[in-house]
Amino acid sequence: MKELHFKDNFWNNDITSTAGYDSIIQHLNDGKRTCKEIEDFMKARASIEEKYAKDLLSLSKKVCGHNEMNTLKRSLDVFKLQTENVSLSHLQLAQTMREEAKKLEEFREKQKEVRKKVEQQMDALHKQKATQYKKTMESKKTYEQKCRDKEEAEQTMNRNASTSNTKQQEKLFSKAQQAKMAAEDADRMYNQNVNLLSKIQEDWQKEHVKSCEAFEKQEAERISTLRNIVWTHLNHLSQQCVTSDELYEEVRKSLEQCNVQEDIEHFINLRRTGDKPPALIPYENFYSNQRVPAAPARQPPQGGRRGPLPVPGNAEGDVVYSTIQDPAYSLIRY
């Protein structure tokens, strides 16, 4: 299938029309706007990545497992370290995106300068062509009018050839000659303007072809550049995912070395306080174990002011009283 090109498909039957050229320019302006939109998109994404990186870096500095010990502590330290490395990788990604956006901006400005030169030259040719076309049409109108004047003068002269006198005939002849000369001058002017317009039109057509080729080349470069930039942008994002996964893999490897039993034994060896339990607490009866022993009984005074008790006689009919032979007995209870 034959390839289509700008130079073969943006002409117009009207010599003064610039519709085809204007259509190309409009398309190029839309493409320039697309470049700016993608550029702004990448700059915005870079700002998001930078903010995320800074927040992640701040998070990695927070206390996390400060009181842990042994293998789990080492794993948590690796976890924080790799989180910090992930944040730094995102910061690098943000810088890379800004560099890509800068390249796109430079490409857009470069195309702008090339287009500006082509457009200025084409605009000058369009104005020159329009001016010459207007001048040619006016000279054509003048030429046609002069031809009609010439024909009318000749017809008047011929009609009055047999009826007018010599003086009148000379006057009509002179007028016819003047009209003929004016028609011939108008013809030469009209012919010159047509030839000049043809030359201008030929130059414009050649320049139009060159412009179409230049614009088509720019359009191909723009599409290719945007495609490659977006492709590269996605490669950077994919590489960031790979980098993050590699950093997270270090955390997973560290966690594989985290030994539950080892950490438990490490804590026991570090903080042990003894290997024997306290003695059992016995039952202690309040009365038998905790009461203060009673004081020994006081002895009555020996000898002294009283003599021994009299021994009563047992007369018949009297009540018999018991006597206590124990000399230590006393009625006084202590």
C-alpha angles and dihedrals in degrees: 000000000000115000118240121230136189093240092061101045111041105069129116134208091227109082092209095049121104095181094121094047091044090052091056092047091050090052092049090050089052089050091050088052090051090053090052092048093052090045091053090045092055092046090051091048089050090053090050091050091048093050091046090049093051093047091048091048090051090049092052089058094058121104111270120169095346092157095045122107144202121000097354090050090052090050092050090049089053089047091056093042094052091045087057090048090051090053091050091050090053089050089054089048090054090053091048091052091051090052091051090048089051090053090052091049091052091048091051092050091048092053090046092058093048092048092048092059093047093046093049091053093045093047090053091051092047091054092045091049093047092048093048092045090053091047091048093051091049091050089048090052090048092047092052091048092050090050090053090048090051093050092047092050091049092048091049090050093050094047093053097041094102100035105042127075125246095268093052091046090053090050093050091046092051091050091049091050091051091049090049092051092047090050090049091050090048089048092053091047092047091047091049091050091049091050092047091047089050090052092048091046091050091051090047092050091051091047091046090056091048091048092049090050092048093047092046090051090050091049091051090049092047094051092044092047095048091046092051094044093051090045090051090046090056091046089056091050091048091048089050089055090050092048092048091048091050090051092047089048088063088058091049091050090051091050089052087060091051105109117197096199092044091053091048092050091045091055091046093051092046100046106023115143103184145326101228128072121231119270119270116267109242126219112257119196112222094222099041103038110023103035117105109247114255117256116253116264115269117245118233116245115270121236116340139119100350127065126214118294115263117252108240119228119237107229120185111277095018122125113259112238122200118234125208114227094192105104091201094061116111134176089223110091118208 
